[in-house]
């Protein structure tokens, strides 16, 4: 299901084309802005309920010597793993040794390595808070590393991310592989906006939860195992 099909389905199910509305401040909210908001809210709920392996990224960066902070990517949602790469030969990261850092709280790192002079090969990391650029606090998160790097190190971050919304990309992994959860999630948001009948809101929320459970079975179950390691699923015969 692409964006055009999704919008058409939302309007058909709700029997509403969501005409432009005038807000309290006099601004005009268009049909597209309304429907896009429903879809984006549904995407946010889904991506925070299921850790699809298909929606992971990895990227490399550099920890600067004597700097214990590392900025997270713009589309960062949650950490999967963070590794320091040592003994790299000729700039080829595949020649290096990957040492995976342990996730800790900020207070642990502050207590274990109280001064910037506590340096060495990093062993731990924690989500620290917003990145500061000059005097501006940005919306992006950063990591604190312990101990403070004693040299510049390459790092590899695997992380869950917010994919580009189907409202701007026009297609998405979720729309192509599990459109039911996206459709019913959008309908829940749309009916809530419409202040629709309680029974219809409950119906679409039930359908959304059923689709979410199936998507969770895929993302948190089937994509994380195989028959060799886990054995094949067997339904009890009665």
VMD Tcl script that draws the C-alpha trace (Angstrom):
set ca {
  {0.00 0.00 0.00}
  {1.50 3.32 -1.04}
  {0.62 6.79 0.25}
  {-2.12 7.47 -2.30}
  {-3.81 4.13 -1.57}
  {-3.53 4.70 2.18}
  {-5.14 8.14 2.02}
  {-7.93 6.82 -0.21}
  {-8.57 3.97 2.26}
  {-8.68 6.32 5.26}
  {-11.20 8.57 3.49}
  {-13.28 5.58 2.35}
  {-13.39 3.89 5.77}
  {-14.26 7.12 7.57}
  {-16.53 8.41 4.78}
  {-14.81 11.75 5.25}
  {-12.56 13.68 2.88}
  {-11.37 15.92 5.72}
  {-12.01 19.33 4.14}
  {-9.77 22.27 5.01}
  {-10.49 23.73 8.45}
  {-9.82 27.12 10.04}
  {-7.94 26.92 13.33}
  {-8.47 29.16 16.34}
  {-5.59 31.40 15.29}
  {-7.06 31.83 11.82}
  {-4.61 29.51 10.09}
  {-5.91 27.04 7.51}
  {-5.19 23.34 8.02}
  {-5.45 21.52 4.72}
  {-6.82 18.08 3.99}
  {-3.29 16.75 3.43}
  {-2.03 18.19 6.72}
  {-4.85 16.52 8.64}
  {-4.49 13.09 7.05}
  {-0.68 13.20 7.19}
  {-0.88 13.84 10.92}
  {-3.06 10.75 11.43}
  {-0.56 8.62 9.50}
  {2.52 10.02 11.24}
  {0.96 9.50 14.67}
  {0.20 5.89 13.74}
  {3.75 5.35 12.48}
  {5.14 6.71 15.73}
  {3.00 4.35 17.82}
  {3.97 1.35 15.70}
  {7.72 2.03 15.65}
  {7.72 2.44 19.44}
  {5.82 -0.81 19.97}
  {7.81 -3.14 17.71}
  {11.55 -3.46 17.14}
  {11.58 -4.56 13.53}
  {15.06 -5.86 12.61}
  {14.21 -4.67 9.13}
  {14.18 -1.12 10.48}
  {17.71 -1.08 11.88}
  {20.62 0.92 10.56}
  {24.33 0.95 11.18}
  {26.78 3.77 10.74}
  {30.38 4.50 11.61}
  {31.84 7.56 13.26}
  {34.84 8.73 15.24}
  {35.33 9.26 18.96}
  {37.68 12.20 19.32}
  {40.59 11.99 21.74}
  {39.78 13.59 25.14}
  {36.12 14.06 24.18}
  {33.74 11.79 26.08}
  {30.65 12.74 24.06}
  {29.31 11.34 20.79}
  {26.31 12.74 18.91}
  {23.52 10.38 17.90}
  {22.25 10.32 14.28}
  {19.36 12.63 13.36}
  {16.96 9.70 12.86}
  {18.03 7.85 16.03}
  {15.33 6.04 18.01}
  {17.10 3.47 20.21}
  {20.46 1.69 20.50}
  {21.00 -1.84 19.28}
  {24.77 -1.90 19.87}
  {27.78 0.42 20.02}
  {31.32 -0.82 19.37}
  {34.78 0.71 19.41}
  {37.01 -0.52 16.58}
  {40.67 -0.85 17.54}
  {43.82 -1.95 15.67}
  {42.53 -0.75 12.30}
  {45.03 -1.25 9.46}
  {45.19 1.11 6.50}
  {41.85 2.75 7.31}
  {39.98 -0.50 6.55}
  {37.56 -1.03 9.45}
  {37.17 -4.72 8.52}
  {40.76 -5.26 9.70}
  {40.03 -3.94 13.19}
  {38.89 -5.54 16.42}
  {35.34 -4.77 17.52}
  {34.96 -4.18 21.25}
  {31.31 -3.75 22.19}
  {30.57 -1.19 24.87}
  {28.27 -1.94 27.79}
  {25.22 0.24 28.32}
  {25.20 1.97 31.71}
  {23.54 4.92 33.42}
  {25.11 8.36 33.25}
  {25.65 8.32 37.04}
  {27.67 5.08 36.75}
  {30.04 6.62 34.21}
  {30.35 9.84 36.21}
  {31.12 7.86 39.37}
  {33.54 5.42 37.73}
  {35.38 8.10 35.73}
  {34.85 11.37 37.64}
  {37.37 13.50 35.74}
  {38.23 13.96 32.04}
  {41.73 12.73 32.91}
  {40.36 9.21 33.44}
  {41.27 8.06 29.96}
  {41.61 4.76 28.15}
  {39.89 2.56 25.58}
  {36.14 3.18 26.09}
  {34.22 0.39 27.83}
  {30.82 1.91 28.63}
  {28.27 4.29 27.18}
  {25.02 5.92 28.25}
  {22.42 8.13 26.63}
  {23.36 11.55 27.95}
  {20.85 14.03 26.63}
  {20.43 16.63 23.89}
  {23.45 17.62 21.82}
  {24.67 21.18 22.41}
  {25.92 23.12 19.39}
  {27.60 26.27 20.64}
  {24.99 27.77 22.96}
  {22.09 26.03 21.19}
  {20.47 22.89 22.60}
  {19.41 20.72 19.66}
  {16.73 18.05 19.43}
  {19.32 15.32 18.83}
  {20.54 13.00 21.59}
  {24.15 12.33 22.50}
  {26.10 9.57 24.24}
  {28.55 9.87 27.11}
  {31.48 7.46 26.97}
  {33.62 6.04 29.76}
  {36.49 6.24 30.19}
  {37.31 9.35 28.17}
  {38.98 8.19 24.92}
  {42.78 8.35 25.14}
  {43.00 8.53 21.35}
  {40.69 8.88 18.35}
  {38.71 5.67 17.82}
  {36.43 4.51 15.07}
  {33.01 3.42 16.31}
  {30.13 1.49 14.78}
  {26.60 2.17 15.96}
  {23.68 -0.16 15.19}
  {20.42 1.53 16.00}
  {16.69 1.57 15.52}
  {15.51 4.58 13.58}
  {12.44 6.40 12.41}
  {12.19 5.64 8.70}
  {11.09 8.47 6.46}
  {7.33 8.75 6.77}
  {5.20 7.36 3.98}
  {3.64 10.85 3.84}
  {6.84 12.21 2.27}
  {8.49 9.09 0.82}
  {5.15 7.94 -0.71}
  {6.17 4.31 -0.06}
  {7.61 2.65 3.04}
  {8.71 -0.73 4.35}
  {5.68 -0.79 6.63}
  {3.27 0.09 3.83}
  {4.69 -2.60 1.57}
  {5.07 -5.36 4.16}
  {2.46 -4.77 6.87}
  {-0.09 -2.25 5.63}
  {-2.91 -3.46 7.90}
  {-1.30 -2.14 11.07}
  {-0.58 1.19 9.39}
  {-4.13 1.51 8.04}
  {-5.90 0.64 11.29}
  {-3.50 2.78 13.33}
  {-4.30 5.73 11.06}
  {-8.03 5.06 11.35}
  {-7.84 5.13 15.14}
  {-6.20 8.55 14.96}
  {-8.69 9.77 12.34}
  {-11.77 8.66 14.31}
  {-10.35 10.20 17.48}
  {-9.95 13.49 15.58}
  {-13.49 13.20 14.24}
  {-14.84 12.49 17.74}
  {-16.48 9.48 16.15}
  {-18.92 7.07 17.73}
  {-17.48 5.20 20.70}
  {-18.28 1.80 19.22}
  {-16.49 2.63 15.95}
  {-13.43 3.93 17.76}
  {-13.39 0.73 19.84}
  {-13.80 -1.42 16.72}
  {-10.89 0.17 14.86}
  {-8.73 0.14 17.97}
  {-9.42 -3.59 18.31}
  {-8.51 -4.15 14.65}
  {-5.35 -2.08 15.19}
  {-4.34 -4.15 18.23}
  {-4.92 -7.39 16.29}
  {-2.75 -6.14 13.42}
  {-0.14 -4.88 15.88}
  {0.04 -8.31 17.52}
  {0.69 -9.94 14.13}
  {3.33 -7.34 13.29}
  {4.94 -7.88 16.68}
  {5.00 -11.63 16.02}
  {7.00 -10.86 12.88}
  {9.30 -8.14 14.23}
  {9.95 -9.49 17.72}
  {9.56 -13.18 16.88}
  {9.91 -14.63 13.40}
  {12.66 -12.24 12.28}
  {14.75 -13.17 15.33}
  {14.86 -16.95 15.02}
  {15.24 -19.79 12.57}
  {14.31 -23.45 12.43}
  {17.88 -24.65 12.98}
  {18.32 -22.80 16.25}
  {14.78 -22.65 17.59}
  {13.06 -25.57 15.90}
  {9.94 -25.34 13.80}
  {6.69 -24.07 15.29}
  {4.43 -26.95 16.23}
  {0.70 -26.67 16.84}
  {-0.54 -29.09 19.48}
  {-2.80 -31.79 18.02}
  {-5.83 -32.74 20.09}
}
mol new
graphics top color blue
foreach p $ca { graphics top sphere $p radius 0.5 }
foreach p [lrange $ca 0 end-1] q [lrange $ca 1 end] { graphics top cylinder $p $q radius 0.2 }
display resetview
